[in-house]
Amino acid sequence: MYPSCLNENAPLASQKSVANDCEPRLTASFQYDGLGRRKQKTLNGATTTFLYDGLNVVQKLNGSTPVANLLTGIGVDEMLTRTDAAGTRAFFTDGLGSTLALVDSAGTLQTQYTYEPFGKTTVSGTTSTHDFQYTGRENDVSGNSSALLTEPIEVRA
């Protein structure tokens, strides 16, 4: 297998399969359970494990140490609050479930998210490690525009 480098500004058919053409470099791997839920992700050597209640993530861990607790609603990807080292943040979402803002316990707007079509995200305000963004799903590339994949890209005409 050859690693593939994605460039968001080039058509998929013209993407290169040469790893040293990618800057900045992001390496990623993901593990899933029998229900198709992501149980672990590793980005640039940092591993995060996910604990679920049904279909929703309720805790993120680094090793055996909890780094974020999520209070969820009854719907899939319905995040209500996130508690981490920065404190508790409430989610403001749109009809797609995309996070529009995080608000602290005093009601102060902390972080805002805007999205382009297909989910390219712009974040403003206080830095957050919150990664459930566009349509309530994980933003895996952490704002980087290119990624080193472990599987080749297959383009079918």
Backbone as CSV, one residue per row, in Angstrom:
resi,resn,N_x,N_y,N_z,CA_x,CA_y,CA_z,C_x,C_y,C_z
1,MET,0.828,-1.181,0.000,0.000,0.000,0.000,0.872,1.244,0.000
2,TYR,0.383,2.257,-0.649,1.064,3.527,-0.690,0.264,4.559,0.083
3,PRO,0.930,5.382,0.892,0.172,6.445,1.552,-0.303,7.451,0.517
4,SER,-1.428,8.062,0.788,-1.992,9.050,-0.128,-2.040,10.397,0.544
5,CYS,-1.778,11.429,-0.233,-1.804,12.782,0.293,-2.992,13.505,-0.313
6,LEU,-3.858,14.030,0.539,-5.019,14.765,0.043,-4.741,16.253,0.074
7,ASN,-5.079,16.927,-0.994,-4.976,18.373,-1.075,-6.372,18.887,-1.349
8,GLU,-6.941,19.655,-0.402,-8.318,20.098,-0.546,-8.528,21.020,-1.735
9,ASN,-7.459,21.575,-2.307,-7.585,22.506,-3.417,-7.430,21.848,-4.780
10,ALA,-7.186,20.531,-4.799,-7.000,19.834,-6.071,-8.122,18.816,-6.259
11,PRO,-8.529,18.573,-7.505,-9.554,17.553,-7.735,-9.045,16.189,-7.277
12,LEU,-9.960,15.334,-6.808,-9.573,14.028,-6.283,-8.774,13.224,-7.298
13,ALA,-9.138,13.301,-8.584,-8.450,12.518,-9.606,-6.988,12.918,-9.757
14,SER,-6.609,14.134,-9.302,-5.227,14.567,-9.470,-4.415,14.439,-8.183
15,GLN,-4.972,13.800,-7.150,-4.247,13.642,-5.892,-3.022,12.758,-6.104
16,LYS,-1.968,13.061,-5.381,-0.717,12.320,-5.498,-0.664,11.221,-4.447
17,SER,0.094,10.170,-4.736,0.300,9.078,-3.790,1.725,9.100,-3.260
18,VAL,2.255,10.261,-3.007,3.610,10.408,-2.504,3.546,11.162,-1.183
19,ALA,3.940,10.517,-0.096,3.773,11.083,1.241,4.571,12.359,1.449
20,ASN,5.764,12.469,0.857,6.575,13.645,1.135,6.095,14.894,0.404
21,ASP,4.994,14.820,-0.353,4.400,16.001,-0.969,3.421,16.699,-0.028
22,CYS,3.157,16.125,1.135,2.134,16.643,2.049,2.766,17.491,3.138
23,GLU,2.287,18.678,3.304,2.670,19.526,4.435,1.475,20.354,4.816
24,PRO,1.074,20.505,6.044,1.640,19.789,7.173,1.181,18.338,7.188
25,ARG,1.946,17.481,7.799,1.684,16.048,7.800,0.820,15.676,8.996
26,LEU,-0.156,14.820,8.758,-1.026,14.308,9.795,-1.153,12.814,9.586
27,THR,-0.769,12.027,10.581,-0.959,10.592,10.492,-2.121,10.206,11.381
28,ALA,-2.927,9.280,10.917,-4.131,8.924,11.649,-4.439,7.442,11.491
29,SER,-4.980,6.861,12.560,-5.525,5.513,12.479,-6.763,5.456,13.367
30,PHE,-7.698,4.578,13.000,-8.977,4.489,13.699,-9.313,3.026,13.931
31,GLN,-9.960,2.738,15.073,-10.445,1.397,15.377,-11.933,1.495,15.689
32,TYR,-12.692,0.500,15.242,-14.142,0.484,15.422,-14.567,-0.810,16.097
33,ASP,-15.695,-0.757,16.824,-16.209,-1.956,17.462,-17.172,-2.671,16.517
34,GLY,-17.780,-3.747,16.983,-18.680,-4.546,16.159,-19.947,-3.829,15.733
35,LEU,-20.287,-2.721,16.400,-21.461,-1.931,16.034,-21.119,-0.779,15.091
36,GLY,-19.859,-0.688,14.687,-19.430,0.374,13.786,-19.121,1.682,14.485
37,ARG,-19.068,1.676,15.818,-18.741,2.888,16.573,-17.228,3.001,16.702
38,ARG,-16.739,4.215,16.584,-15.305,4.429,16.734,-14.939,4.202,18.196
39,LYS,-14.011,3.276,18.431,-13.603,3.041,19.819,-12.259,3.682,20.126
40,GLN,-11.471,3.998,19.081,-10.172,4.609,19.332,-9.688,5.335,18.079
41,LYS,-9.028,6.480,18.302,-8.369,7.161,17.193,-6.978,7.566,17.657
42,THR,-6.041,7.540,16.726,-4.685,7.990,16.992,-4.329,9.020,15.938
43,LEU,-4.057,10.254,16.376,-3.646,11.334,15.489,-2.255,11.773,15.890
44,ASN,-1.320,11.649,14.961,0.078,12.018,15.216,0.605,11.415,16.516
45,GLY,0.264,10.151,16.778,0.780,9.439,17.943,-0.018,9.615,19.218
46,ALA,-0.987,10.533,19.263,-1.816,10.745,20.459,-3.089,9.913,20.321
47,THR,-3.300,8.981,21.248,-4.434,8.068,21.182,-5.560,8.517,22.103
48,THR,-6.767,8.535,21.569,-7.976,8.851,22.326,-8.908,7.656,22.223
49,THR,-9.460,7.259,23.366,-10.424,6.162,23.431,-11.797,6.744,23.753
50,PHE,-12.848,6.125,23.199,-14.208,6.619,23.368,-15.042,5.612,24.147
51,LEU,-15.815,6.102,25.111,-16.741,5.290,25.884,-18.151,5.699,25.474
52,TYR,-19.019,4.708,25.249,-20.356,4.964,24.717,-21.453,4.604,25.701
53,ASP,-22.584,5.294,25.548,-23.858,4.915,26.131,-24.790,4.774,24.934
54,GLY,-25.019,3.563,24.516,-25.769,3.336,23.282,-24.947,3.777,22.093
55,LEU,-25.479,4.702,21.287,-24.772,5.167,20.096,-23.988,6.455,20.317
56,ASN,-24.136,7.091,21.482,-23.485,8.374,21.729,-22.234,8.240,22.585
57,VAL,-21.204,8.989,22.216,-19.986,9.075,23.018,-20.334,9.835,24.293
58,VAL,-19.949,9.283,25.450,-20.197,9.975,26.718,-18.900,10.305,27.451
59,GLN,-17.783,9.717,26.996,-16.508,10.040,27.627,-15.370,9.799,26.643
60,LYS,-14.385,10.727,26.689,-13.154,10.584,25.917,-12.022,10.387,26.912
61,LEU,-11.139,9.440,26.602,-10.041,9.118,27.506,-8.705,9.143,26.779
62,ASN,-7.670,9.568,27.483,-6.286,9.397,27.045,-5.707,8.349,27.971
63,GLY,-5.454,7.151,27.429,-5.094,6.031,28.284,-6.308,5.682,29.118
64,SER,-6.143,5.627,30.440,-7.284,5.365,31.318,-7.771,6.644,32.005
65,THR,-7.240,7.802,31.593,-7.591,9.083,32.204,-8.690,9.782,31.412
66,PRO,-9.853,10.037,32.028,-10.904,10.791,31.327,-10.437,12.223,31.046
67,VAL,-10.648,12.682,29.808,-10.294,14.054,29.450,-11.518,14.888,29.117
68,ALA,-12.661,14.240,28.860,-13.901,14.962,28.595,-15.089,14.051,28.880
69,ASN,-16.098,14.609,29.536,-17.363,13.921,29.768,-18.442,14.658,28.996
70,LEU,-19.284,13.901,28.306,-20.331,14.486,27.479,-21.697,14.076,28.008
71,LEU,-22.571,15.063,28.182,-23.965,14.804,28.524,-24.724,14.850,27.215
72,THR,-25.404,13.748,26.896,-26.085,13.653,25.608,-27.589,13.547,25.796
73,GLY,-28.311,13.867,24.731,-29.758,13.724,24.715,-30.133,12.343,24.223
74,ILE,-31.408,12.163,23.877,-31.865,10.846,23.449,-31.592,10.580,21.972
75,GLY,-31.301,11.627,21.196,-31.024,11.450,19.780,-29.558,11.123,19.519
76,VAL,-29.300,10.492,18.382,-27.921,10.191,17.988,-27.175,11.501,17.760
77,ASP,-25.978,11.612,18.301,-25.121,12.803,18.163,-25.756,14.052,18.770
78,GLU,-26.665,13.897,19.713,-27.294,15.038,20.369,-26.490,15.384,21.628
79,MET,-25.526,16.287,21.471,-24.657,16.694,22.570,-25.288,17.884,23.292
80,LEU,-25.359,17.808,24.612,-25.925,18.895,25.403,-24.836,19.690,26.107
81,THR,-23.941,19.000,26.817,-22.815,19.678,27.466,-21.564,18.824,27.362
82,ARG,-20.434,19.502,27.510,-19.125,18.863,27.546,-18.389,19.442,28.746
83,THR,-17.824,18.561,29.582,-17.046,18.995,30.730,-15.627,18.465,30.578
84,ASP,-14.664,19.385,30.624,-13.254,19.009,30.537,-12.462,19.941,31.449
85,ALA,-11.160,20.010,31.295,-10.313,20.842,32.161,-10.682,22.322,32.091
86,ALA,-11.282,22.768,30.979,-11.680,24.174,30.823,-13.014,24.471,31.495
87,GLY,-13.723,23.450,31.965,-15.026,23.638,32.600,-16.134,23.035,31.769
88,THR,-17.356,23.356,32.118,-18.524,22.836,31.408,-18.943,23.821,30.322
89,ARG,-19.197,23.286,29.147,-19.644,24.084,28.006,-20.942,23.495,27.478
90,ALA,-21.916,24.352,27.214,-23.175,23.928,26.593,-23.053,24.101,25.085
91,PHE,-23.713,23.238,24.337,-23.686,23.260,22.883,-24.870,24.042,22.344
92,PHE,-24.633,24.877,21.341,-25.692,25.458,20.532,-25.519,24.857,19.149
93,THR,-26.565,24.197,18.642,-26.469,23.491,17.370,-27.544,23.967,16.405
94,ASP,-27.349,23.648,15.127,-28.356,23.974,14.114,-29.195,22.728,13.815
95,GLY,-30.035,22.803,12.811,-30.921,21.705,12.444,-30.212,20.456,11.976
96,LEU,-28.972,20.584,11.495,-28.184,19.418,11.086,-27.459,18.769,12.251
97,GLY,-27.463,19.442,13.409,-26.699,18.955,14.553,-25.293,19.518,14.600
98,SER,-24.967,20.429,13.672,-23.640,21.048,13.662,-23.503,21.986,14.854
99,THR,-22.369,21.930,15.526,-22.117,22.829,16.644,-21.867,24.227,16.101
100,LEU,-22.664,25.198,16.565,-22.493,26.595,16.174,-21.705,27.366,17.217
101,ALA,-21.857,26.975,18.493,-21.168,27.692,19.565,-21.096,26.835,20.816
102,LEU,-20.093,27.141,21.647,-19.963,26.591,22.990,-20.075,27.752,23.960
103,VAL,-20.901,27.577,25.000,-21.161,28.621,25.975,-20.796,28.088,27.356
104,ASP,-20.124,28.918,28.176,-19.735,28.456,29.515,-20.914,28.517,30.485
105,SER,-20.680,28.093,31.742,-21.765,28.005,32.725,-22.333,29.373,33.106
106,ALA,-21.609,30.456,32.819,-22.113,31.812,33.086,-22.928,32.354,31.906
107,GLY,-23.019,31.580,30.820,-23.756,32.023,29.644,-22.922,32.836,28.669
108,THR,-21.596,32.859,28.870,-20.700,33.628,28.005,-20.279,32.786,26.804
109,LEU,-20.429,33.357,25.618,-20.009,32.683,24.399,-18.503,32.492,24.438
110,GLN,-18.048,31.251,24.290,-16.618,30.949,24.339,-16.025,30.640,22.965
111,THR,-16.683,29.786,22.205,-16.144,29.336,20.919,-17.264,29.316,19.896
112,GLN,-16.977,29.807,18.688,-17.951,29.782,17.598,-17.403,28.973,16.436
113,TYR,-18.315,28.310,15.706,-17.961,27.480,14.558,-18.790,27.918,13.366
114,THR,-18.135,28.080,12.213,-18.837,28.309,10.955,-18.359,27.251,9.973
115,TYR,-19.226,26.925,9.018,-18.954,25.816,8.109,-19.166,26.220,6.666
116,GLU,-18.290,25.726,5.815,-18.474,25.833,4.375,-19.239,24.587,3.935
117,PRO,-19.731,24.560,2.696,-20.370,23.330,2.217,-19.420,22.141,2.404
118,PHE,-19.923,21.028,2.788,-19.200,19.787,3.044,-18.362,19.836,4.315
119,GLY,-18.546,20.866,5.142,-18.027,20.825,6.493,-16.685,21.425,6.804
120,LYS,-16.028,22.082,5.861,-14.768,22.736,6.228,-15.091,23.756,7.320
121,THR,-14.368,23.660,8.435,-14.730,24.390,9.650,-13.795,25.549,9.934
122,THR,-14.371,26.674,10.353,-13.612,27.811,10.858,-14.025,28.008,12.307
123,VAL,-13.029,28.088,13.199,-13.273,28.231,14.630,-12.789,29.604,15.067
124,SER,-13.602,30.300,15.889,-13.181,31.578,16.446,-13.501,31.591,17.937
125,GLY,-12.795,32.455,18.658,-12.983,32.543,20.103,-11.963,31.700,20.840
126,THR,-12.328,31.277,22.039,-11.449,30.500,22.897,-11.152,29.139,22.266
127,THR,-9.897,28.738,22.289,-9.499,27.435,21.766,-10.187,26.330,22.554
128,SER,-10.676,25.328,21.849,-11.356,24.205,22.480,-10.876,22.906,21.853
129,THR,-10.847,21.850,22.645,-10.508,20.537,22.113,-11.755,19.792,21.658
130,HIS,-12.888,20.476,21.655,-14.151,19.886,21.202,-14.032,19.530,19.723
131,ASP,-14.333,18.274,19.368,-14.183,17.874,17.977,-15.468,17.350,17.335
132,PHE,-16.604,17.424,18.026,-17.879,17.059,17.421,-18.464,18.333,16.815
133,GLN,-18.299,18.486,15.509,-18.595,19.774,14.886,-19.636,19.643,13.786
134,TYR,-19.235,19.521,12.543,-20.157,19.517,11.406,-21.084,18.309,11.492
135,THR,-22.371,18.529,11.447,-23.447,17.537,11.597,-23.295,16.706,12.875
136,GLY,-22.603,17.238,13.864,-22.436,16.542,15.131,-21.408,15.437,15.107
137,ARG,-20.666,15.327,14.021,-19.666,14.263,13.883,-18.275,14.801,14.198
138,GLU,-17.341,13.882,14.381,-15.978,14.238,14.732,-15.258,14.917,13.576
139,ASN,-14.518,15.976,13.892,-13.626,16.608,12.933,-12.271,15.943,13.140
140,ASP,-11.920,15.019,12.275,-10.733,14.193,12.471,-9.429,14.858,12.108
141,VAL,-9.452,15.862,11.268,-8.196,16.432,10.805,-7.754,17.624,11.621
142,SER,-8.486,17.959,12.660,-8.101,19.025,13.591,-7.686,20.312,12.889
143,GLY,-8.394,20.676,11.822,-8.144,21.936,11.140,-7.067,21.877,10.078
144,ASN,-6.367,20.749,9.950,-5.343,20.639,8.916,-6.004,20.397,7.571
145,SER,-5.393,20.902,6.523,-5.997,20.770,5.206,-5.510,19.553,4.447
146,SER,-4.567,18.816,4.990,-4.107,17.608,4.315,-3.853,16.535,5.350
147,ALA,-3.932,15.294,4.902,-3.753,14.187,5.829,-3.022,13.052,5.130
148,LEU,-2.223,12.328,5.877,-1.545,11.144,5.374,-2.425,9.958,5.694
149,LEU,-2.937,9.299,4.674,-3.823,8.164,4.871,-3.048,6.869,4.744
150,THR,-3.536,5.817,5.392,-2.855,4.530,5.313,-3.400,3.660,4.190
151,GLU,-4.481,4.073,3.564,-5.066,3.326,2.459,-4.984,4.177,1.187
152,PRO,-4.736,3.551,0.042,-4.723,4.320,-1.199,-6.136,4.786,-1.554
153,ILE,-6.214,5.849,-2.301,-7.503,6.366,-2.763,-7.810,5.711,-4.101
154,GLU,-9.010,5.181,-4.231,-9.433,4.580,-5.480,-10.436,5.505,-6.120
155,VAL,-10.176,5.909,-7.361,-11.079,6.810,-8.081,-11.711,6.012,-9.202
156,ARG,-13.049,6.013,-9.225,-13.765,5.306,-10.284,-14.467,6.323,-11.173
157,ALA,-14.373,6.121,-12.458,-15.005,7.042,-13.392,-16.439,6.673,-13.651
